[in-house]
């Protein structure tokens, strides 16, 4: 499960854009979404100490 977990996402950058004024999607690391506070409702975290998956991203472990 850890090998195939999502580690990035695609989104439209809300600032900037292309040289011609257009917008194109780009890949972002999940840390960007976490810093924006949008992962709390959809993220899970794997704890290797007890081999369990917890809802949210505030539990120490490996994010899924």
C-alpha positions, -999 to 999 in steps of 0.1 A, spaced: 0 0 0 28 24 8 44 19 -27 12 29 -45 -1 57 -23 -7 91 -38 22 115 -32 13 144 -55 -18 160 -70 -27 180 -101 -43 215 -97 -45 248 -114 -20 273 -99 -41 303 -86 -13 327 -90 7 333 -122 0 313 -153 16 309 -186 32 337 -206 2 341 -228 -21 346 -198 -35 311 -198 -36 286 -169 -23 250 -171 -25 223 -145 7 214 -127 18 187 -102 21 197 -65 36 177 -36 11 167 -10 30 188 15 16 218 -4 -20 207 2 -12 200 39 3 235 44 -30 249 29 -50 229 54 -70 208 29 -58 173 37 -74 169 71 -107 155 58 -92 131 31 -57 120 43 -47 88 61 -15 81 80 2 47 83 18 39 117 45 12 113 48 7 151 14 -10 153 7 -16 116 -24 5 115 -39 32 93 -54 63 110 -77 90 95 -61 124 91 -26 136 87 -18 147 122 -7 113 135 30 106 134 39 80 107 39 77 69 12 97 51 -9 77 27 
